[in-house]
Amino acid sequence: MTTRDMDFLAPLAAPLPPPPDGDVFTEEQWTTLLAIADTVIPSIQSTKATTGPCLVITEREYSAAVGMIKAAQRVEADATLIDRYLQESASSVPGFKESLHRTFSQYVREDARKGIAVILNALNTRAGCLLLTGSTTPLHQQSVAVRQGILRNWSTSYLPPLKQSYKAFTSLFKQVWLKTSPTVGPILGFPKVPVHGKPGNGYQYEFMQFASPTDADVLYTDVVVVGSGCGGAVCAKNLAEDGHRVIVVDKGYYHPPENLPMSEQEGQVHLFMNGGIEVSDDGSTSIIAGQVWGGGGTVNWSASLQTQGFVRREWADKGLPFFTSSEYQKSLDRVCHRMGVSTDHIDHNPANRALLEGSRRLGYSVKAVPQNTGGNQHYCGYCTLGCGSAEKQGPVVSWLPDAARAGAQFIEGFEVEKVLFEDRGGQKVAVGVSGSWTSRDANGGLSGTDRVKKEIVIRAKKVIVSAGALQSPLVLLRSGIKNREICRNLYLHPVTLVAAIYAEETRPWEGGILTSLCDEFQNLDGRGHGPKLETTVMLPSYSLTFMPWTGGLDYKIFCSKFKHMTAMLSLARDRDTGRVFPDPVDGRPRIEYSPSAFDRNSTLEGAIALAKINLMAGAQQILSITEGIPPFIREEVPVGEDDPGVNDPRFQDWLALIRKKGIHSPDTPFACAHQMGSNRMGNNPKSSVVDPRGKVWGTEGLYVSDASVFPSASGVNPMITNMAISDWISNGIARELRAEARVVESARL
């Protein structure tokens, strides 16, 4: 019997911490902000009966909308539910405003929040409204229909602030509504609990506690590992099993299988950096990065791809011959073996079958993606919110329990401020870390107000920074490391989406998220740069947020077709880079990155190919997420005539329109789930941050071991590359510790 045959029990709730006290906006600003939200997601009512602010349509239009939603459901639809769905506005949803308050108070940086306040103030004045809307009437006093026209005008404005405001407001309000609405799930047919799989048993972690003021605030160990993700967890296992004392610290907290997968609303806060709302400074790219016990390995999609040969040769040619050595291959194989990586147990869901079959019919190179599911058939599409079956063999299931069994100790909720150094004979020697620890509440959760904070120092012989490509370089900066390459050379694998609607139900939230890959276009420039074509997570707020908005009614009707949809990624191996830097106000990571013309062209070629793949797989409708591009709707082929497929002149004209329009921000949103390179490895301190062994140049005892050391973009999901490099680095550290111990022992004799 496979896990698909078993019912999944509802996960336990993971209550959110209370939002900060105080308000981020004035009452007048909130009135305008919620008026914009109710423009994006309006109450839609017919002329027959209207109550409150709403988008008024004729009875015929209302009946047509109800009919289209019923047709998408393909079951006997609940007319009352459809009415509630259409008549629901964003601000009427319980928790909608609270979620916005949390977002703006905790996750939107101060300068951006002030910019939004300026716009809201302007929309409350006659002069400001005239400038921004063409009318002297304050925005919130205008009809929903007029407001929708204003937003559409912003989307095509020649003024960048208006286009950016349109993108920011529509994206945010769509996402929050999709997460909080009580009608969206039932209308879409989307179950908040997986229908496949069974609850798994997690490792019984024991975390160090410091609740009492008398508890020691200085700890001693051989190795402190900063970060419990794919790099840090491998280091912890190897070093603990080699007999060394290890403490692993992480800013995130552990969530056992019984709390997983979380809801979209809870998961965004508990599992991701900055509440899942990390955006590049220019607004072009949304960045999602795990911030939880187990790091990205807790929220990734199981894809376990080894570093490709052309990337390994590129890195070797940069003065790092290890990457073409048999030792590196042993590290790759070792980490894959520990997690049971294979393609043997995959059962592709409809989206992955469409990618495979559409690619095959076009003659494109396509293959199954190995999964780190320990020899299990893992038919779950919710894993980006945590794996409730404990089948995904990420750090929390495999590497960290191995480390614990070998004696490693763990601290959750520990934010490292800096690495500590001593001067020993003119050498800058790392001797530990300092930071702050925040306890759980009295009930063992994270939502109480009785949580304790304490400053902690950990003294260690070796320090390994494995906090990820957005946080690790900031740790080095705060620690006083002087190297101009820190924070630079940031690669993000920018992606854009192509969506499709099929006649048959796809139930896109079911099944393995990413089990197939087309690599036909991965080498557009002859130097290994180009797109990979992959499927993506299909939870409502993770996919429907990116779909174009042209009006509230059209958007609601489109969302109702969700169980017939697929979405696929065009993921570029970026040639050009950005940087991460600390926010001058609060020190959180800021990202300066905009996909270059070269890398945008890579994603464009991938998007064109994905459109062809979906057409050949039988899609009835194909959608570009670029503003201003209408969907391509397949026409019925007359009986007795051959289907022209991709040679259909109408389809070719549609592709030509996409090429002419191009892929540019803000018209096309980009996203990123892979961050690499901001502490890159090299053989020269003038062009890199760490040496070929992972040691930070100019120091002793300090190492970086995560995806930030990649010399360039990996071109594939980075987990396995990260783990293999960390296997190599940590085994080297183990040898150093043994050698140092022998020297000490000899001195005693």
N, C-alpha and C positions, 0 to 999 in steps of 0.2 A: 504494500500500500504506500502511495506517495503522499507527501504533505498536501498535495492539492485536494486530496479526498477528505480532509479533516476540517472541521469547523474551527474558526479562530475565536477565542474568547475576547471580550472587550478589554482593552488595556485599562489600567487604573489611571485616573486623572493625575496630572502633574500641575497643580495650581501655580499660577504666576506670582512673582513678587508684586507687591503693591506698587503702582506707579509713583513717581516722586510727588511730594507735596507741592502745592502751588500750581498756578496755571501758566501756560506758555503763551497764551494769547488773551487779549481782552475780550469782553463779551461781544463787542461789535465785530472784532476779527473772527471770532468763532461763528457768528451769524453768517458772515460772508463765506467762510471756509465751508461750512456745511451746506450753504446754498450751491456752491460749486460741486460738492459731493453729490447733492441731489439733482444736479444737472447731468453728471456722468451716469449715475444710477438713479433715475427718477421713478417716482410713482406714476404708473401709466394707467389712465382711466379713460373711459368713453364719455362722450357728450351726454349719455343717458343719465349718468350719476357721477358727480365729482365731489370730492371732499378734500380740502386742504390744497397746498401747492402740488401740482402734478402736471405731467405732459398729457394734454387732452387730445384724443384722437377720435375719429368717427366710430360709430357702432360697427360699421362694416370693417374698418381697419382693426378694431379690437377683436372681432370675431375671427378675422383672418389670422391675427397673431395667435389666438388661442388654438386655431386649427393647425398652424405650423408647429406649435409646441407639442400638441397631441401627436402629430405625425412623427415627430422625432422620438417620442417616448415609446412608440410601437406597442403599447399596452393600453388597457382601459385606463385612461387618465382621470385623475381626480380634478374635476372642474374647479372645486373650491381651492385646491392647492395652486392651480394655474392662476386663478384670480389673485391669490395672496402673493404669488411670485411677481406678477406684473404690477401689482399695486404697491409693492414694497419699495420704499425709497431707502437710500443708504442711511440717512440719519434716523430712520425709524427702527433700524435694527438694534436690538439690545447689545451693548458692548462695542458698537461701531465708534462712537465718540471716545470711549475709554481707550480703545486701541490706537486711535489717532493721537490722543494725549500722550500715551506711552511712547509712541513713535517719535513725536516731535520733542518731547522732553528728554528722552534718553538716547535716541539714535541719530537724530538729525544734528549735524554739527552747528555750532552757534552762528557762524557767518551765514550759512544757508537759511537757518531759522529766521534771522533778522531780515534777510532778503525777502522771504515769504511774507513776513509781517508788513514790509513796505508795500508789497503788491496788494495785500488785503486792505491796508489803510487807504491806498489809492482808490480801490474799488468801492470804498465807502464815501467818497467825495465826488462832487459834481465834476470838478476839473479832472480828477484822476480817471473817473469813468469815461469822460469824453475822450481822453487820450487813449485809454485801453480798450474801450468797447464801442466808441462812436456815439454814445448816448450819455446824457447828463444824469440819467436815472441810476441810482445805486444798484449794483448788480443784484443784490438779494431781493430787490423790489420788482425786478423784471420777471416776465413769465418764463417757465422752464423752456418753452420752445425758443424764445429769444436768446436765453442763456446758451442753449445748445448751438445756435448759430454763431454766437460769440466764440465759443470754444473751437468750433470748426474753422472760423476765421483765424484764430490764433495758430492753428495747426499749419496754415499755409502762409503765415506772416513772414515778411522779410526782416522783421525785428527778432534777433535771436532770443532776447528774454521772453518774448511771448511764445515762441515755439517751445522753448525749454519749459515754460510754465505749463503749457498744454500737456507736454509729455509727462512732467512730474505729477501733475494733479490727476490726470486720467489713469496713470499707472498705479499710483498710490491708492486711489479710491476703488479701483477695480479689485486690487489685491485684498484690501481690508474687507470689502463687501463679500468677496468669495470666501474668506476665512470665517466670517462672523454670521453670515445670513442663515436663518433657519430654513429657508425654502430652497436654497441652491442645491444642497445634497439630494433631497427627494426629487426635484425636477430633473436633475442630471442623471439620476439613478446611481449616484455615487455613494457607496457605503463608507462611513467613517471608520469602520473596522474592517480589516482584510477578510475576505470570504474564503481565502485559501490559507493553509498553514495551520500550525498549532503552536501554542505558547512553549517557549523553550526554558530551560533552566540556566540561569546565569551563574557566573562564579561568585562566591560569597566573599566580596572584598572587605578588608578591614583597613580603614583609613586612620591615620594618626590624628589625634584630637588634642586641642590646646585650650579648652574652654575655661579652665581654672587659671586665675591670675598667677598662681604659684607654679604652673606648668613651665618647664624649661623653655626658654625662647632662643636657645642656641643648641643646634643639633650637630652631630658629627657623623661623617660617613666617608666612604672611599670615593664614591661617584654620586653627584647629584645630576639628574636629568631633568631639564626644563621642558616639559611637554610630554604628553602621553600618547601622541598620535603615531602615525606609521613609522616615522624615524625614531622617535624616542622610545617607543615600546620595543622595537627590535634591539636597540642598544641596551635597554634594561635587561632583557632576557639574556643576551649574550654575556654581559658583564656579571650578572648575578650567578649564572650557571658556571662562570669561571671562578667563582668563589669570592667575589668582591662585594662589599657592602654597598647597596644602591638605594637611593631615595629618588622617587619620581614625583615631581610636583606638576600641577596643572591648574590653570585658572578656572577651568570648567569642572563640572560635577558629574558623578556617575549616575546613570539612570538604568535600572535593571530591566530585564525583558518584560516584566509585568507592567511596566509603564510605557512600553513601546509596541507599535509605533505611536508617537504622540499625535495629537490633532495638529492641523496646520498652524493654528494660532499658538498653541503651547510650544510646539517644536521650534518655531521660528525664534522664540525668545530663549528657550533652554539649550538649544543645540547649535546655534550659529552665532558667529561674531557679529556684534553690533545689531543684534536682533534680526539678522538676515538682510539688513538694509544698508549694505556697503556699496557706495557708488563712486566711480572715479570723479575727480574734481570737475571735469567738463560735462558730467552727466551722461557720457556716451555709453558707459559700460557698468552693468550691475555685477557686483562681485559677491559670491557666496562662499564662505569659509567656515568650516566646523570649529566650534569652540565648546567642547564637551569632553568628558573623560573618554579617551580613545581618539580624539581629534577627528580629522577627516575620514578615518577608517570607520567611524561610527555612522556616518551619514552618506558615505559614497555608495555607488551602485554595483559593487562587486566586480567590476571590470578589472581583469588581472593580466595586463599586456606587458610583455617584456620589452626592454629597450631595443629598438630596431637597429639593424646593422649599420645603416648609413648614419644614424645619430651617434652610435658608438665610435665609428671612424672619424666623424667630425670632432668629437671630444678628444680622441686620441691625437688627432692632428693639431690640437691646441696645446699639446705638451702633456697630455694625461694618458699615457699608454696603458694604464690599468684597464681602461674601458674596452680594449680589444683583447684583453688577456683571458686565459682560461680561468683565472681566479675570479674575475667579475662574473663570468658565466656560472661558476659554482655558487656565487652569492645569489644570482638570479634564481637558479634552480633550488637552492636551499630554502629561500623564503616562499617560493611557490609550493614546494613539497610540504612545508609546515602548515599551509592553509588548505591543502587538498585542491589546488588549482587544476581545473580541467574543463573541457567542453563536453564531457561524456554524459552529463545528466541534464543538459539544457532542454527545456520545452519552450520553444519560442512563442511569444504572444503574437497577436495579429500585426502589431506595428513592426516587430522584428521580422516576421514572415514577409511582410510587404517589402521591407528593405532588401531582404535576401532575394525574393522572387523578381522584384522590379529590376534589381541590379543584374540578375542572371539573364533576364530577357533583353537587356541592353548590352550584354557582354562585359559588364564591369567586374573588376576584381572585388570579391566580397567573401567574408568568412565569419565564422562564429567567434565570439569573444570569450576566452576562458574566464571562469567564475571562481571566486575564492569561497566556495560554499561547502568545502569539506566532504565532497562526494555525495551531496544531497541535491535533489531537484528542488530548486528554490524558486517557487512560482509566486513571487511577491513584488508588487509594484510600489510599496510604501516605504522602502528601506531608507530613503533619504530622510525619514523621520525616525530612524532607529529600527533595528531588527528585533521584532518581538519573538521570533522563533529561535534566536541565537544560532542560526545556521551560517550566517555570514561570518567568516572567520577573520574578522578585523581584530585590532589590538585588544579590545575588551574581552574577546572570546578566546584568543589564542596567546598572543605574545605576553600580555600583562599577567594573566594567570600563571604562565610558565615562569615569569620573573618572580612572582609571589612565592611559588612553590620552592624557588631557589633562595628565598630569603629577602627579596626586595621589599621595601616599605613604600607606602604611597601617601600623598597628601593631596586632596582635592581642594578646590577653592583657594589656591595659593597663587597670587600674582607676583611674579618676580620683578623687582624694581631694577636691580643691577647685579652684575658679577663683581665679586670682591677680589682685590689683588693685593699682593705684597711684592715689594722689591727685594729680590734675592740675588745679590751679586750683579746688579745691573739688569737683571731679567725681570720682566713683568709676569708674575706667576699668579694664575687664578687659584684662589683658596676657598671659594664658596660663592654663595648668593645671599642676597637679602630681599625681603619682600613682605607682603601682608597676606594674612590668612583670614578668610571669612567662613565661619562655621555654618552649618545648617541650623534651622530653627529647632525648638524643643520637640517638635513632632517628627523630626527627621526630614523635613521638607525645605523648600526655598522661599516659601510665601510668607513666613512669619516676620514680625518686627523685632524679635528677640535674638537675632543672630549676633554672634560675638566676633569682633575683629581683633587681630593681634599681630604685632610685628615679629617676624621670625628671621633668624640667621641660620643658614646651614653651612657648616664648614666642611670642605671636601678636598680630596687630593686632585680630582679631575672634575671639570664642569662641562657638561654637554648641553648646548642650547638647541632644542628641537621644537621650537614654538611656531614653526611655519614661516613661509616667505613674507608674510605681512608683519609678524611680530618679532621674529628672531633678529632682523637688522636693527629694530628699535631697541631691543635689549642691549645689543652691542653699543649703540650710540649712547644710551643712558649710562653705560659702564665706562665711558670715556675712551673707547677704542677710536683711534684716528686712522681712517682709511677712506679715501674719497670714493672707493668702489662700494662701500656699504650703502644699501638701499637702492642702488642703481641696477640696471640690467634686469628689470622685472618683466617676466613673460607671463601672459595670462590665457593663452589659447582662446582668443575671442570667438564666440559662436553667435550665429543667427539661426532663426528657425524657419522651417517651412511646414505648414499644417495641411492636412487633407481631411476630407469627409468622404466616407464610404457608405454604400447603400446598406451593407450589413453592419450589425453591431460589432464594434471593436473592443468595447469595455477597456479603454486604454490604461486604466489604473491597475489592471490585473497582469500578472506575469512578470518575469525578470525584466528589469528596466532596460538594460543595455546588454544584449546577448548577440548582437551582430554588428558588423562594421564593413563599410565599403572604403577601400583605400586606392581606388582608381586614380584619384587626382592629387595624391599626396606629394608629388614631385613636379609641380608646375614650372619651377625655375631651374630644374636640373641640380639643385643644391638641397633638396629635401624639404622644401617649403610648399605647402599646399593644404587643402582641407581633408580631414577624415569625415565620413558621413556616418552618423550614429543616430540611434533613437534616444529619447529623453524621458525624464520622469513626467508622468501625466497625472498629477494631482491638480485639482482645479486652480488653486492660487499660484501654482508653479508654471502653468502653461497658458491658461486663459488670460492671465494678466498681460501677456505679450501680444495678444491678438488686437488688431486695429479697432479703434472706436470711431464710429461715425455718427452715433446717436444712441440714446438709451434703449429705445425699442429694438433697434437692429441688434444691439449687443446682447440683450436678454434672449432674443430669438436664437442668435448664434450660439450662445452658451448652452441652450437646451439641446443642441445637437452633439454634446460632448461625448456621449457613449458611442458615436459613430466616427470619432475623430482619431487621427494619429498626428504626432508632431515629431519632426526629425531635426537633428543638428547638423549644421555645417561648421565644423570646428577647425580653425586654422592653426597650423604650427607657425606661430608668429615669428617673423624675421626681425621685426623692430620692437623696441622695448619702451618701458616707462620706468617709473620709480615709486617707491613708497617713502613717506616722510611723516614725522610726528606732527599732529595738530598743535599749533602754537598755544592754544587755550587749554586743552585737556590731555594732550599727549597721545590720543588714540591714533591708529594708522590712518593716513590720508594717502590716496592713490592718484598719481599723475599719470594718466594713460589714456591714449586715444588711438584706436586701431589706425595704422598708417594706410595710405592709399594702396600699397602693395598687399597688406594683409586683408584689407577690405575686398580687394579683388579676389583673393583666395576664397573668402567666405561667399562672394558672389558666384564664383564658378561652382562651389559646392551647392549653393541654393538652386542654381539652374539644374544641376544634376539631380537633386532631390525632387524637384518638380517632375522631371522626366521619370524618375523611379516610381513615384506615386501614380503617375498616369499609367505606366505600364503595369502596375499592380492592381489597377482597376478603380482608382479613386474617381468619385463623381465630381468633386470640387477640390481645387488646390488653391491655397492661400499663401501669398507672401505677407510677411509682417511689416513690410515697408509701407508707410503712409502714402496714400494716393494710388496704390496698385489695386485694381479690382480683382476679385477672385476669378480664376478660370473655371468655367462650368462646362463639363463634358456634355456634348450633344449625343442624342440617341443615334446610333448608326442604322440606316435603313436595312431591312432584311435583304439578304443577298449581296450586300456590299461589305468589303473588307474594312476593318477598323484601321484608320491611317496611323494610329498611335502617335508617336512624337513628331511625325511628319505632317500632322494636321495643320493646315495653314493658320487656323485660328490660334492654335497652341503656339506655333512659331511666332506669330505676331505678339502674343502675350509675353513670351520669353524676350522678344526684342524690346518690349516696353520696360521690362525689368532691367535689362542691360542699359537702356537709355537713361532710366531713372537712377541707376546705380545704387550702391549701398552707402549711405552717409548718415551720420548722426546729426540731428535728433530724429530724422525720418525713419531710420531703422534702429531699433534697440539692439544692443549687444549685451551678452552676458558672459560670465566666466565662473568656472568652478575649480580651476587649476591655477595655482600661483607658484611661480618658480623663479630662481635665478638671482634674487636680491642680495645674496652673499656668495657669489659664484666661486667655484673652485678653479684653481689655476696653478701654474708653476712660477708665477711672478707676482710679488706683492703689489706691483704698480698697476696690475690689471685684474686682480682678484682679491677676495677677502680671506679665503682659507687655502691652505696648501693641499697637495694631493692626498694627504692623510686626514683632511678635515680640520686641521689645527689652524686657529686664527693667526694670521701673520703678525709677528711682533709680540707674541705672548707664549707662555708655557702653560700647559694644563687646561687650556680653553679650546673647545671644539664646537663646531656646528654640524649637525647631522639631521638634515631634513631637505625638502625640495628647494630650499633657498640656495643650496650649493650647486644646483644643476648649472653646467657651463652655458647652456642655452635651453630652449624649450624642448621637452622630450618628444613632443609630437603624438604621444599616446597618453592615456590616463596615467598619471605619474606614480600611483601607489607602489607598483612593483619596483620601479627604478629607485624610488625613495628608499624602500626597504633594503634593496640590494646594496646601495651605497652605504646605508647605515650599518648593514651587516659587516661590510668591509671596514668602515671607520671604527666600529666598536671592537671588532676583533683586534685591530691594531692597538687600541687603547688598552685592551686586556694584556697584550704582550708587553706594553710599556709598564703597566702596573706590576707585572710579574718580574720584569727586569729590575725595577726600582726596589721591589721587595728583596730581591737577591742581593742588591748592593747594600741595603740596610742590614740584612742578615750577616753579610760578610764583614761589615764594620763592627758588628758585635763580637765576632769570633776573634 
